[in-house]
Amino acid sequence: MGQLVGTLVGLVTAFVVSFILLTFGVFLPPELVPAQIVDDFALYTDLELKLAITGTVLFPSPFEATLGHALTYGARGWTVLMFLSWGLGGLAAGLLSRDIVQGVFAAIFAAAIGALLTWLLIFVIQIPDFSQIFGTGSLFIMQSALEGMIYPAIVGGIGGLLGGAITRER
């Protein structure tokens, strides 16, 4: 199908898996999804805020300044759910790319595009003035999202490698 379709499907798969598991998070063990994240997810009824919390789960920064710290809700560190979501997203990207190298790149590009879209979503939620897109607050959120892309790119790349290896032409 191609790398572009794999990238889009991998990104959507990661977000959908995480969103669905957060929706039913009260039934899941706290090792998979901490109760604080599930409580934040259940507290807000707006779809934008739920997607922002999903973004904090999917893009945890390995450094101290995470998206959860910037927003004061959501995930403030990595969770098992992030690895599960990006592993499945990378696998879907690799399966549709039908080649090993394209599968890895599709998964990594899905993580990069997701980080940028999460930054824009959180920017629109936090700072209503669009002229501040290159302001300090916006750039801090972008830095946190791009730093949070490190783990998803690695996990998605491994999933893309597996998916591309399964469906490659022999």
N, C-alpha and C positions, 0 to 999 in steps of 0.2 A: 504494500500500500504506500509506503514511503515514510520518510523521516518526519515530514510535516504533520501527517495524520497521526503518527505515533507520538509526536510531541504533544499535540492537543489532547489526544485520548489519555496519555499518561498524566498530564496535568489535571484533567477532569477526574480521572480515577482516584488520584491521591486526595483531592478535595472531597469527593463524594464519600470515599471510605471513611475519612476522618469525620466528616459531618454526620454520617449515619451512626458511627460508633459514639460520637459525643451526644447524639440525640438519645441513644439508649444507654448512656453511660452509667445510670444508676444501677443497672443490672450487671455491670462489668466489674471485675475485681479492681481495687485501687492500684494494683501494680501496673495494670494496663493504662488506666486513665485515673490520675489523682482526683479525689473528690472535690478539691477546690476548683479545678478546671470545669468539672461537670456542673458544679453549683453556679459558677459564672455563666456557663452556657445556658443553663435552665433559667437563670434570673432575667436575662434580656429576651425580649420578644421580637425585636427588630432583626430582620434578616441580615442587614449590614453588620450589626454588632456580632451576630452569630458567626458570620463569615470572618470577621476580624479575629474572633477567638479561635476559630479554626486555623487562621493564618499564624497565630502565635504558637499553636501546637505544631504546625508543619514547618516552621522556620525558627527553630531555637538557636540562639547564638551560643557558640562555645565560650564566649567571653561574658563579662558581667552585664553589659548593656543589652538585654534581650527586648524583644517586642513586648513581652508581658510586663517588664518593668516600665517601659515607656508608656504603656496604656493603663497600668495599674490593675489589669484584669487579664485573665487567660493564663497560658503557660509561662512560667518563669525559668524554664529549663527544658531539657529534652525529655521525651517520654517514649515509652515503648510504642505508643500509637503512631508517633512520627515515623519510626522505622518500619512499622507494618504498612502504613499508608504509602510511603515512598517506595518501599519494596514492591508492592503491588502496582503502583503507578509506573515504575521503571519496567516491570515485567510486561505490562500492557503496551508500553511504548516500544519495547524490543520486539514483542510479538507482531505488532503491526508494521514495524520497520523492515522485518524479514532479512536482517543482516546484522552481524555482530557489531561492527563499528557504527553503523547508523543507529542501532538500538541503544548503544551507550550514549551517543551524542543526542539522540532524541530525549533520553531520560534526563541528561544534564541540562539541555535547553528547557525542558519542562520545569525543572527546579528554578532555573534563572527567570523564566517568564513568570512563574508563580510568585517569586520573591518581588519582582517589580510590580505585579498586579496587587499584591498584598500591601506593598508600600503605598500605592496610589489609593487603595481603599481606606487604609488607616489615615492617610493624609486628608482625604475628603471628610472622614468622620471627625478627626481631631481639630483640623484647621479649616474652617469654612471659607477663608479668603484664598482663592486660587492664585492670587499674585504672590503669595508666600511660598510657592513651590520650591524656590531655591533659598528659603530662609533656614535659620538654624534648626528649628524644630523639625522641619521636613527632611532636612539632610541627616539629622540624627535618626529619624525613623528609617530612612533609606539605608543608612549604614547598618542599623540593627537587622534589617531584612536581608541585606546582602551578606552580612556575616552569618546569618542564620541559614544561608544557602549551602554552607559547607557540608554539613551532615546529609541533607537531602540529596545533594549531588553525588556523594559517595554511595549512599544506599541505592538511589535511583540508577546510578551507573552500573552497579552490580546486578540489579534487576533487569536493566536493559541488556546487559551482557548475556544473562541467562535466557531472556526472551528472544534475543536475536540469534543465539546459538540454537535454540529449539526450532525456529522457523526458517533458518537460512537455507539457501539452495545447495544441494549436495551434488 
